[in-house]
Amino acid sequence: MHLIRRSSTAKSIAVWALVLAALGAGSVVLWQGGALQQAWRWSQGLGQTLDASGQRASEAVERAAQANRRRADDDAITSQVSDALAASQSDELAALQVETSHAMVTLRGTVSSRPLLDRAVALANGAIGVQGVFSLIQVRPQALG
C-alpha cells in the first residue's frame, strides 16, 4: 500500500515560502506580534490536514484495488464454471447463465431433469475459488404421453 505523505521538510519549505512571499510584498508586520508563530502553527495544521487527506486518498485507492481484484476473481470463476458446463457435452448445461459475485455463483436457466440440475451445481462447486452456488435452474415438467 502506498501512502501519500507530506514530509516535515515540505512543510518547512511551505512556511518559509509564505514568510518570504509576505516579506517580498513589504509585509514586515509578519515579524511583529507573534505572526510568525501563528503562520508556523497554521502550516503545521495544514500539514496535518494534508497528511489526513493523503491517508484517506490512499485508503480509497486500496479499496478500489481490492474491488478490482474481487471483480477479476469473480470473472475468472464465471469463466471457469462456464467452461466446465460447456465441456459437459450437454447442450442444456452449456446454455445455462452463470453469474458470480463475491465468489458466490448463481446458475440460471432450464434443464430437462433433476440429475442435470445436480450435475450443473456440482460442476459449479468444483471451480476453484467458489464459496457457494445458488441454483435458480428450473426443471421442465415431463410431457405425459
N, C-alpha and C positions, 0 to 999 in steps of 0.2 A: 504494500500500500504506500503510495507516495503522498506525503503531506506537504501542503503549501505553507511555508513558514517565512516570517519576516525576521531577519537577524537583528541583533541589537545594533550592529554596525549600520544596517539600513535605516534603523530608527534614528540613530545619531546623525547620520547624513541628512535625513529629512529635517531634523531640528535645526541643524546648522544652516541648511538651505533656507529655512524660514527666517532665521536670525539674519543671515546675510541679505536676504531679499528686503527685509524690513529696514536694515541699515542702509542699503543701497537706495531705498526710497526716501531716505532722510528721516527715518523714524527712530531717533535716538532715545525716545521715550521708552523704548523696549527695555533698556537697561535700568530704568528707574522704577521704583515701586514694586519690585518683585515680578515684573512682567516676564523676565527671562525664566524664572522658576515656573510661572504659570504656563509658559509656552512648553517648557520641558514636561510638565505634568500632562498637558494636553497631548503632546506627542506620545507619551507613554500610554495614555488611554487609547489613542489612535492605533498604536502598535498592538495593544491587547485586542482591540476590535478587529484589526486585520488578521491577527492570529486566529481568533474565533471564527471569522468568516472563512479563512483558509481551511480550518478544520472542518467546518460544515460543508464546504465545497468538496473536500477530499472524501468525506463520508458519502456525499451524494454520488460522486464518481464511483466509489466502491460498490454502493447499492446498485447502480446501473450496470456495472460489470458483472455482479452476481446475477442479476436478472437476465443479462445476455447469456451467461454461461448456462443458466437453468433452461432458457429457451433453446439453446443449442443442444443440451442434453435431451429435452423433450422431442426436438426434431429428429435426433438420432434414434430415439426409442420408436417414434412413429414410423420411421423408415424401416427399422429392423422388424417391427411387427407386420407392416405391410408386405415386406419381402417374404416373411415366413408364411403369411396367408397365401400369397401368390404362388409360392413354391409347394403348397399343399396339393396341387393338382386338382383342386376343386374350384370350379368357376364361381360357385356360391360364396366360398370363403374369400376368394380373390376380389369379389365385388363389395365386400364389407368396407365401411368407412372407419378409419382409425383416427382418433384424436388423442393427444397426450397433453396433460397439464400437471406440473409438479410430480412427474413420474407416475401419474395415475392415467391408465389407458382407458379410453371409452370406445367400445365397439358398437356400431350401428348397422342395421340392415336386416335382411330377411334370409332365412335358410329353410330348407325343407324338412329338417329333422332335429331332434334334440341331440343326437350324437354329433352332428355337425356344429351345433352351438357349443357343446362341451369342447370339441376339438379347437374351435376358434379361441375360446377362453384359455385353454391350455397352451396354445401357441403364443398368445399374448403374454401370459405369465412367464413363459420361458425366455423372453427377451431380457437382455442384460439391462439392469437399472430399473426395471418395472417394480413399483411398490404395490400395485394393485390393479385390478381390472374391473370396470363397470361394464356389464353386458346389457346393452339396450337392443340386443338382437331378438327379433321376433321369429317364431317358428310358424310357418304357413300351415294352416289346417289341411289334413289329407282329404282329398276328394273321396266321397263314398262312391263305391262303384260297383 
